[in-house]
Amino acid sequence: MIAVLLILVPLVAGLGLFAVKSAGGARSMALLASILVLVVSLLGLTVMHDKSHLVYDVPWLPMFNSRFHVGLDGMGQLLCLLTAIAFPLIFVATWNNTYANANRFYALMLLSQAGLMGVFLSMDALLFYFFWELALIPVYFLSSIWGGEKRIAATFKFFVYTFVGSLIMLVGLLYIYFQAGESFSIDVWYNSLHLSADKQNWLFWVMFVAFAIKMPIWPFHTWQPDAYEQAPTAVTMVLSGIMVKMGVFAMLRWLAPVLPDGVYLWGDTVSLLCLVGMVYASLIAIQQDDVKRLIAYSSIAHIGLMCLAIFASDRSGLQGVMFQMFAHGVNIIGLWIIANTIEKKYGTRKLSELGGIAKVDAGLAIMLVIVALGNIALPLTNGFVGEFMMFNGVFGSQVTRFGVLDTAVAGICIILSAVYTLNMIKKIIYGDTNARTAAGTPTTAPVLISLSVIVVVIFLTGIYPKPMLQLTSDTVDSILRYMKTSI
């Protein structure tokens, strides 16, 4: 029942919050519900890790031969843990943020969490699609109602991209459904589906584009910077920390093992798109004066490396991707918490209008340095483990024809990430204070608590990554077993 509770707790709490009138009560209830979800996730990793507690399979839509089949394998557990950790941190870090109709805001946040959990748990393709939409729809309303001044344009662009992507994915899923003997079961798709290389040749792009929009991969990325900038910061944390992992996860769960010939045939083309996007996003990030947009473009570069490692079809690379999904989620949420704190305290997101924060808020300055350096993969941090394994996988790939060249270009992006990250640190915390920053005060306890938890996770998983690597080991072997059939 662990798998069901991970969906049911935020779903019921989210629906219940619509009836809560007090803003403080809604905020407290949302935090308590998210903590309960975290407890359930930890139970699934520890005392209730037996398969009988992690899988639930009953009829759902029998007329379509679809079942409510949810389960936790290693990759699912890792991403559910990320989702379970992220929401309490987000609620605590934004504790002092005020929202009109706060009950609706927190209700939609929890409904989004329920959708995210469902995506990572689904073992039925139609159920996966249902939860994919459930995760996205609340974000649309959250951004369009509580976003910034240009929220309508940014949210409309986000809606168009995601709607088109979802529609394309549905077409692909339905085609595979009929080819699989009218079954949405992941077991049938993995073991009994026999699609010719010609069919996989075009079907690959139907599925890939849908997932690439969500990640996003260049050139399907243009919705992301605007959406991140205009969405409420709490929503941006969900988008960048967790929701983009839906696309990475879907490629590992529903693309690579199901369409291995397509992955093999188009691997070099996709790798080129990833590299172009990484270089492009890194160069754009260097030019940014807005902290939010800088973080947004840095995220595009990091996701590009994950996608590159997937198509290398190497064990080290795939395990690095799974580890990095968790590490990047933690790190990027930390950066967004810091960006939100700076904007609330100093009334600006522009690097050119900041400076000298270390003199007035040493705690925030220390946290910024640690989280930012973790994000650029400094050794002993979580980012280093994932990126090292991904680079090792790309370099040693026996599938792509340009593994060494891909590694070299991706390595340049690591240097570029150090450039824009260190420049951000310098402009925010060093130098003399100005009229804005001189009146700064120490960061509040809720924010420091959230950032402290993130810092602990950064060092703990960076110094001792073995438990997470063991958790995903069997899942990696399973995915590779299906991908290798085309090699």
N, C-alpha and C positions, 0 to 999 in steps of 0.2 A: 504493500500500500504506500510505500515511500514515494513512488513515482506519481501516484494519484494525488497524494497530499501536497506535493510540490506545486501542482496546478490548482488544486482545490482551495488551499488556504488563501493565496492572494486573490483568487477569483471571488470567493465568498466575501472576504474582507472588502474588496473593491466595490462589490455591489452594495454591501451594507453601508459603506461610507456615503453613498448618495442620500441616505436618510439622516446623517449626522449634520446638525446645523452649526455647531460651534467650531470655529477655525482651529482653536487649540485642541479640542477633542478629536477632530479629524486628523490633525498632524500626529497626535499621540497614538491614535489607533493605527495609523499607517505604519508608524515606526514599530509598534508591537507586533503587527502582522508580519512585517519584513523580518523581524528578529525570529519569530516563530518559524518562518520559512528557512532561515539559516540553521536553526536547530534541527529541523527535519532533514536538511541536506547533510549536516554533519552526522546525524544518526545513520543515514544511508551509507556513509563512508566508514563508519566504525562498527557499532554494535548490531546494526541491522543490514549488513552488507551481503547477506545471503540472497541468491537470485530470486527466491520466492517472495522476498520483500521488495525487490527492485523492478519486477515485471508485472504488468496487469494487462490482460487480454480478454476482452468480451466483445460480442457482436455490437456494431454501432449503426451502420446503414446496410442492412443485409441485401437490399435491392441492388446495391452497387458492389456487393461482396467486400465491403469495407468494415474493418474492425477498429474498436477503440483499443489499440495495441500500443502501450507506452512501456518504455524500459530504459534502464540506465546501464550503458556500457562505460568503459573508461573515459572516452571522450565526452559522453553525455554527462557523466558525473562531474568532470572538470568544469564544463561550461555552466552546469546548474549551480555548482559551488560559486563560480564567478558571479552569476546572477544573484545568488543568495547573499553574498558578501556585499555586492555593490549597492543594493537598495537601502540597507540600513545606513551605510556610509553616506549615501546621497542625502537621505532624510536628516541625518545628524548635521552634516556639513552645511545644509541650507536651512537649518532650524529657524533662523531669524528672518528668513525670506518671507514676505507676506504675499498672499494671492487673493484676488477677489474670488468668491465662491470656492474657498479652500477645500471644502469637502469634495467637490467635483474634481479638482486638480489631483488630490491624493487618490481618489477613486480610480481615475484614469491611469495614474501611475501604476497602481497595483494590478489593474486589468492588463496593462502592458507587460508586467512581470509574469502574469499567468500565461500570456501568449508566448513569451520568450521561453518559459519552462516547457510549454507544450512543443515548441519547435525542436528543442534539444532532446525531448523524450520520445517523439513520435517514431513508431516503427511501421506506420501505414502511410502511404503517400498522400491520400486524400485528407487524412487527419493532420498530416504535416502542413498541407496547404491551408487548412482551416485555422490552425494556430499561427501560421505565418501572417495571415490577414488579421487575426485577433491582436497580434503584437503591434501591427502597423497602424490600425485604425485609431486607437487612443492617442498615439503620438501625433497624428494629424490634427486632432482636436486640441491637444495640449499646446501645439505650436501655433495654431491659428487663433486661439483665444488668449493665451498668456504670453505670446512672443513679443518681439520688439516692434519698432515702428514700421518696418518693412516686412512684417510677418506674413501678410496675405500673399504677396508676390512670391516670397521664399517658400511658403507652405504649398502654394499652388504648384510650383515647380517640383517640389518634393512629391506631391500627390501624383502628378502626371508621370514622373519617372517610375514611381513605385507601382502605380496602377498598370502601366504598360508592361513593366517587368512581371507583375503578378499574372497578367493575362497571358503573356507569352509562356510563362511557366505552366499555367493550367493547360494550355494546348499541348505542351510537351508531356505532362503527366498523363493526360487522357490518351494520347497516342500510345505511350508505353503501356498503359492500362489495358488497352485492347490487344496489343501485341503480346502481353503476358497472360492471355487467356481470361481477360476481365478480372484481374486481381490487382489490388493496391498493396499487397503484402511485400514488405522489404525482403523477406526470405525468398519469395517467388522471383522477385526482380533480380536478386543476386544469383540464384542458383538455377532457375528454370527459364530465364529470358534469353532468347537467342536472336539478336538483331544483327543483320548483315552489316559489313563495314560501310556500304553505301548508305544505309539508313542512319547509322550512327554518325556519318559524315555531316549530315545536315541537322540531325536531331541534337547533336552536341551544341550547336550554336543557339538553338532554341533554349536549352537549359542554361548554358553558360551565360548568355546575355542577362537572363533573369537574375542570376546570382551575382553577376559582375556589377549590376546596377546597385545592388544592396551593399556591396563591399565598401566603397565602389572602386572599380578598376578603370583607368583611363581607356577610352574617352567617355565613359559613362559616369563620370564623377561630378559633373558641373552642378548638380543639385546640392552637393554636400557642404561646401564652404558657406553658402548663403543660409542653408538650413541650420547649420551649427551656430552661425552668428546670430540669427534671429530667434531661435528657440530659447525658451527659459533655460537657464544654465543646468538645472536639474534634469531637464529633458535632453539637453545636449550630452550630458554624462551618460545617459541611457543609450542614446544614439551611437556615440563614438566608443563607449566602453563595452557595450554588449551587443547592440543591434547589428552593427557591421559584421560581427562574428557570425551572424546568421548566414551570410553569404559564404564565408569561409567554411563553416560547418556543412552547409548544403553541398558544396563541392566535394567535400570528403565523404559525406553520407550518401548523397543522391546522384552525383555526377560521375566521379571517378570509378566507383565499382560497377555502376550500371551501364556506363558507356565507355568501356576501356579502350575500344578501337578509336573512338572519337578523340579521347584524351591523347592517345598516342599520335594520331594523325595531325592534330592541331597544336601539339605541345609547344613547338618552336614558335608558332605564330602568337600564341598567348603569352609566352615568355617575353617576346618582343614588346607586346603591349604593356606588360608589367614593368619592364625596364624603362620604357619611354615615360610611363606614368611616374615612376620613382624619381627619375632625373628631373622631370618637369615639376613635380610637386615640391621637390627639395629646393630647386632654384626659385620657385615662387615664394616658398616659405622664407627664404633669405631676405626677400624684398619686403616682407610684411611689417607694418607698424602696429597692426591690431593683433593683440595677443590671441584672441579667439581664432582669427583666420590663420595665424601661424600654426596653432595647434591642429587646426583642421587639415591644413596641407601636410603637416608632418604625419598625420594619421594615414593619409593616402599613400605616402611613401612606405610606411610600415606594412600596410595591408598588401601593397604590391609585392613586397618581399615574401610574404606568406603565400601568395598565389604562385609566385615563381617557384617556391620550394615544393608546392603540391605537384606541379607539372614536371618536376625533376624525377618523380616516382622513386625516390630513394628512402630507405627506412629512417635514416638519421634526419633527413629533411622533413618527413611527415611527422615524426615525433617532435621535432623542433617547432613545427607549425602548431601542433596541439598545445605544447607548453607555452608558446608565444601568444596564443589567443588569450590565455589566462593572464600572462605577464603584461601584455599590452593593455588589456582591459583595466587592470589595477593601476598601472602607471598613468594612463591617459585620464582616468577619473581623478587621480591625484592632481594632475595639471589643471583640470577644469575646476576643481575645488579652489585651487590657488587663484586661478583667473577670476572666478566669481568673488572671492574675498577681496582681491585688489580692486575690482570694479565697484563693489559696494562701499569700500572704505575710502577710495580716492576719486570716485566718479569718472574714471576713464579706463579705457583698455589700450590706449596708445603707448607704445614703448617710449616714444619721444617725450611724453609728458610725465614719465616716471623717473625714478632714480633715488639712490640713497636709502632704500627701505631697510637695509640691514641696520642702519643707525637708529631707527625708530621701532622696528619690529624684527628682532633677531630670530625669533622662533619661526616666523613665516619664511624668512630668508633661508634658514637652514633646511627647512622642509622643501623649499623650491629647488635648492641645489641637489638634494638627494634624489627627489622624484625625477627631476630633469635628467640627471646623469644616469639614472636607471633606464629612462626612456631611450637614451642613446647607447645603451648596452655597455656601460662601464663594468669591467670585471668585478665579481662578487655581488652583482645585482642580478635580479631576475631577467632583465633584458638581455644580458650577455649569454645566458644559457641557451635561450631560444634562438637567438640570432647566430650563435656559433654553430649550432646543430643545423640550422637552415642553410648556412653558407657551406657547411661540410656536405650536405646533401646535394646542393646545386653543383658544387665542384666535382663531386664523385659520381654524378648521374650517368647512367649507362643508356639513358633514353634520349635526352636532348643532344643535339649535335654540337651545341655551342656552350657546353657547361663551363669551360674555363673563361670564355669571354663573358658569359652571363655573370659569373662570379666577380670578375674584374669591374664590370660596370656597376653592379650592385654594391661593390666595395667603395666605389667613388661616392655613392649616395650616403654611406656611413660617414664619410668625411664631411659631406655637405650637411648632414644632420648635426654633426658636432659644431659646425660653423653657426647655423641659425640658433641652436640651443644655447651655446655659450654666449652668443651675442644677446639673446633674450635675458639670460642671467645677469650679464654685465649691465644692461640698460635698466633692469628693474631694481637690483639690490645694491649695486656699487655706485660710486660717485657721491656727489653732494646732493642733499635734499633740495627740493624746490618748494614753491608756494603750495603745491598740492600735498607733497609727501611729508613736509616738515611737521605737519599737525597730526601725523599718523599715530595710532595707538596700538598696543600689543593685540594680536589676534585673539578672538574669543575662544573659550574652552571647547565648545562643540567642534569647531573647525580643527583645532589642534588635536583633539581626540581622533577625529577621522583621519587626519594626515599621519598621525602616529601609528595607527593601525596599518595604513598603507606602507609606511616606511618599514615596519616590522615584516610585513609580507614580502617586500622587495628584497630585504636581506636574507630572510629565512629561506625563501625559495631560490634565491640566487646562490647561497652558500651550500644548501642541502636540497637539491632538486630531485633526489632519488625517488621519494614517494610518488611524486607526480609522474615521473617517467615510468615507473612501474605500473601506475594506474592506467596509463594509455598504451602500454606495450602490446597487449593482446589485440586491441582495436587497430593499431597500426599494422600488425601482422595480417589481420583479417582483410583490411583494405588492400594491402599489397598483394595478397593472394588473388584477388579479382583483377587488379590492375595488370599483374604480370602475365595474364593470359594473352595479351596482345604483343608481347615482346619476344 
